[in-house]
Amino acid sequence: MNKGIWPRAKAQGKRIFDLKEIVMAREFKLPDLGEGVHEGEVLKVLVSIGDEVKEGDPILEVETDKAAVEIPSPFTGKVAEIRVKEGETVRVGDVLMTFGIEGDQESAPEEAVKKPEVEPHQAEKGVEPSEEAASAPKHEGPVPASPATRRLARELGVDLHNVGSSGPGGLVTAEDVRSFVEKGGAAEALSPSDAPEERAPTPGQVSAILAPAVAAPPLPDFQKWGPVERIPLRSIRKATARQMSLAWSQIPHVHNEDLVDVTQLDEFRRKHKAEIEEKGGKLSFTVFALKAAATALKTHPQFNATLDTANGEIILKQYFHIGVAVNTDDGLIVPVVRDVDRKSILELSIELTELVERTRRRKVKLDEMQGGTFTITNVGPMGGGFFAPIINYPEVAIMGMGGAKLQPVVVSSADGNHDIVPRLMMPLILCIDHRVLDGAHATAFMRTVKEALEDPEELFITMT
């Protein structure tokens, strides 16, 4: 803020200001970062006071709903004030920092634009102030909008300067863009793959969902029995707690468990392991499970669904985007592998390897964790066996994999004899939403997955 202009002007009793000489302060508030996202944790502050930035330059890194998101500057100017620090939790609408914008008429101080000062002798004579400056056109200059909203506007062919704003501080939201298009604003036709993703529950709906039937009693004073440490529930753990509470409160879970003979699959994996690694991939059991699950989802489409309770409908999705649970130092994150049914084992092995590495480095984007239709979680690498995973709302099923171990198995020979031989057996767990699926559906789905995993040569014959 230019500290010399205003006091000097007031001391001289000036009434008219040259707004182009004034460096105005613009507040930047945390924008809407996506559907259902209301707060985030500041991971990094990428600028300092006094830095010159341009519109679109990254200024903050904020973690929200398991994703680290770079926040771009909506203005071109100088950083005047930083109101947040690393590790702080901020909510949508909170002021993060202010910018000095030179010659910004739209955000000029109210005294300069709406209430120009009157020289003392004019006030005594009853001289009225000059007319207020005409308001600037809507969104003249940079338009405050979140990255998700800007992306939506690009997809719809909408110029954000023409869109009205309903968000705090003049923020243009995704709903503003959609409303603009619905009212006849210029937009390009959407292809099915570009259609907006299904909406997450509103804050009010989530609060109603999470409200327990019986209020939990207050906790006792644990310090009476010994020393304690309080750790804030934040970041990924907070998002996980919210998502799991939502899923468990909404979905009646039923579990179907079995053992899969992956002896041949392991031989197939070892045979092609080096070939795949040379091309940048890793041939894990999860890669094969992705392909087997996609086959089962196409065979049993009711698993590739969401229950719309508000409209009394089951939404069957025509795409096959499968989430893979990734264990990180900060908790569980579920990035999504898209169009699994259209990709070869080689493509999936490379993509999954790269996606897991970026997820563990916290470089996965928010939109890479959205749009999943089914989820796979594999605890085998950590030594896990049978377990009961929680369905990733709003999906209707999840498949868990345990660690494969050699076990004695009775095998029938061609001559009708039975032998006990060592086989590599892997636990497989399918959890379903009993509102949409029944036990018979689960059994059929598991049979399809098992057949695919137990006969890899036929299903995965195309490696490239």
Secondary structure, DSSP 8 states (H G I E B T S, - for coil): --TTHHHHHHHTT-----GGG-EEEEEEE----STT--EEEEEEE---TT-EE-TT-EEEEEEETTEEEEEE-SS-EEEEEE---TT-EEETT-EEEEEEEET-STT--HHHHTS----HHHHHTT-----------TT-SS--B-HHHHHHHHHHT--GGGS---SGGG-B-HHHHHHHHHTT-------GGGS-------HHHHHHHHS-SS-------GGGSS--------HHHHHHHHHHHHHHHH--EEEEEEEEE-HHHHHHHHHHHHHHHHTT----HHHHHHHHHHHHHHHSGGGSEEEETTTTEEEE-SS--EEE-EEETTEEE--EE--GGGS-HHHHHHHHHHHHHHHHTT---GGGGS--SEEEEE-GGGT--S------TT-SEEEEE---EEEEEEEE-TTS-EEEEEEEEEEEEEEEETTT--HHHHHHHHHHHHHHHH-HHHHS----
